[in-house]
């Protein structure tokens, strides 16, 4: 059995291999520096929503539906980069609300299922108790279902018209109950103005 001697320099790197160590360090550090620079250039990634502020969404990539709405109460924030036309996420403490608009929706019930499936698959939740929904204040109607997890509850509501525009509201609240006022869509949908087809 042969013996090999490896000589290390004062940095603990094998003689003649310093350039490889420098390249490896740069390959790790440069993407990190680039990402931090982008974050700083974009500024604060959490936007505060003023009480009573009117927000707008429009369907994308097919234009044809617009949604104007206000969030109930105060203390809402919107995380992330604010470039989405069709969908936006909001937070109020532990409660998350996702609002979305779509156009040329053939079936509101099918849209509810299509939007609920990825949420339940990704987060390990289940949805049940599908039922018709109508908001008396706006006259918007559609379908609602409960979202249930081990320590989470929520609701998903789709309103609009079959063959036309639709608005989707998803509410998720850790440690809550599907019947609680926290995940009741009425205060949200009561401020929806849906236009288009």
C-alpha positions in Angstrom: 0.0 0.0 0.0 1.4 3.4 -1.1 1.6 6.5 1.1 0.7 10.0 -0.1 1.7 13.2 1.5 -0.5 16.3 1.1 1.0 19.6 1.9 -1.2 22.4 3.1 -0.5 26.1 2.9 -1.2 28.5 5.7 -5.0 28.7 4.7 -5.4 25.0 5.1 -5.7 24.4 1.3 -3.5 21.9 -0.6 -0.5 23.5 -2.3 -1.4 24.3 -5.9 -5.2 24.2 -5.3 -5.7 27.8 -4.0 -7.4 29.0 -7.2 -10.0 26.2 -7.0 -10.8 27.1 -3.5 -11.3 30.8 -4.5 -13.5 29.8 -7.4 -15.7 27.6 -5.1 -16.0 30.5 -2.6 -17.0 32.9 -5.3 -19.6 30.5 -6.7 -21.2 30.4 -3.2 -20.9 34.1 -2.4 -21.8 35.9 -5.6 -25.4 34.7 -5.9 -25.9 35.6 -2.2 -24.5 39.1 -2.8 -26.6 39.5 -5.9 -29.8 38.5 -4.1 -29.2 40.9 -1.2 -28.5 43.7 -3.6 -31.8 43.0 -5.5 -33.7 43.0 -2.2 -32.2 46.3 -1.1 -32.8 47.9 -4.5 -36.5 46.9 -4.4 -36.9 48.3 -0.9 -39.3 47.0 1.8 -41.0 43.9 0.6 -44.0 44.4 2.9 -46.5 47.0 2.0 -49.0 48.5 4.6 -52.6 48.8 3.4 -54.3 51.9 4.7 -57.7 51.5 6.3 -60.4 52.0 3.6 -57.9 51.9 0.8 -59.4 50.9 -2.5 -57.5 48.0 -4.2 -57.8 46.9 -7.8 -57.2 43.6 -9.7 -57.7 42.6 -13.3 -57.8 39.2 -15.0 -54.5 38.1 -16.6 -53.4 37.0 -19.2 -56.9 37.3 -20.7 -58.2 40.8 -20.0 -62.0 41.0 -19.4 -62.6 41.2 -15.7 -61.9 43.8 -13.1 -62.3 43.7 -9.3 -62.4 46.7 -7.0 -62.4 46.0 -3.3 -61.5 47.1 0.2 -60.2 45.0 3.1 -62.3 45.1 6.3 -60.8 46.9 9.3 -57.2 48.1 9.6 -53.7 46.6 10.1 -53.5 44.7 6.8 -50.2 44.2 5.0 -49.3 42.8 1.6 -46.1 40.7 1.5 -43.9 40.2 -1.5 -43.2 42.1 -4.7 -46.4 44.0 -5.7 -46.5 43.3 -9.5 -49.5 40.9 -9.7 -52.5 42.1 -11.6 -54.7 39.0 -11.1 -54.0 38.0 -7.6 -52.7 39.5 -4.3 -52.1 38.1 -0.8 -52.8 40.0 2.4 -52.0 39.4 6.1 -53.7 40.6 9.3 -51.8 39.0 12.2 -52.0 35.2 11.6 -54.9 35.5 9.1 -54.1 35.4 5.4 -56.4 36.5 2.7 -55.9 35.9 -1.0 -58.0 37.8 -3.5 -58.1 36.9 -7.2 -60.1 37.7 -10.3 -60.7 35.6 -13.4 -62.6 35.9 -16.6 -64.6 33.7 -19.0 -65.3 31.2 -16.1 -67.5 28.4 -17.4 -68.5 27.0 -14.0 -68.1 28.7 -10.6 -68.4 25.4 -8.9 -65.6 23.9 -11.0 -63.4 27.0 -10.4 -63.9 26.5 -6.6 -62.7 22.9 -6.9 -59.8 23.9 -9.2 -58.6 26.6 -6.7 -59.1 24.5 -3.6 -57.2 21.4 -4.9 -53.7 23.0 -4.9 -54.2 24.6 -1.5 -55.2 21.3 0.1 -52.4 19.4 -1.7 -49.6 21.8 -0.9 -50.5 22.4 2.7 -52.1 19.1 3.7 -55.5 20.6 4.3 -58.9 19.3 3.3 -61.9 21.2 2.0 -65.5 20.2 2.5 -69.0 21.5 3.1 -69.4 22.9 -0.4 -72.6 25.0 -0.6 -74.2 27.9 -2.5 -73.2 31.4 -1.3 -74.8 34.8 -1.7 -73.8 38.1 -0.4 -76.8 40.3 0.4 -74.9 43.6 0.3 -73.4 43.2 -3.2 -75.8 40.6 -4.7 -72.8 38.5 -5.7 -73.4 34.8 -5.6 -71.5 31.6 -6.2 -70.1 28.8 -4.0 -68.3 28.5 -0.7 -66.4 25.6 1.0 -64.6 25.2 4.3 -60.9 24.5 4.5 -59.8 22.4 7.4 -56.3 21.4 8.7 -55.0 19.9 11.9 -54.5 23.3 13.6 -55.9 25.6 10.8 -59.3 26.5 9.4 -60.4 28.7 6.6 -62.8 29.2 3.7 -62.7 29.5 -0.1 -65.5 31.5 -1.8 -66.0 32.0 -5.5 -68.6 34.6 -6.7 -69.6 35.9 -10.1 -71.5 34.4 -13.1 -71.1 31.1 -14.9 -69.6 32.0 -18.3 -68.4 35.4 -17.1 -66.2 37.1 -14.5 -65.4 35.6 -11.1 -63.7 36.7 -7.9 -62.0 34.2 -5.6 -61.4 34.8 -1.8 -59.3 32.4 0.2 -59.1 32.9 4.0 -56.7 30.9 6.2 -56.5 31.3 10.0 -54.2 29.1 12.2 -55.9 27.7 15.3 -59.4 28.8 14.2 -62.7 27.1 13.4 -64.4 27.0 10.0 -67.6 28.5 11.5 -65.8 31.5 13.2 -66.2 35.1 12.1 -62.5 35.3 11.3 -62.9 33.2 8.1 -66.4 34.6 7.2 -66.2 35.9 3.7 -69.1 38.4 4.1 -67.1 41.4 5.3 -64.7 41.0 2.4 -67.2 40.2 -0.4 -69.5 42.9 0.9 -66.9 45.4 -0.5 -66.3 43.7 -3.8 -67.2 45.4 -7.1 -66.8 42.9 -9.9 -67.0 44.0 -13.5 -66.5 42.2 -16.9 -67.3 39.0 -18.5 
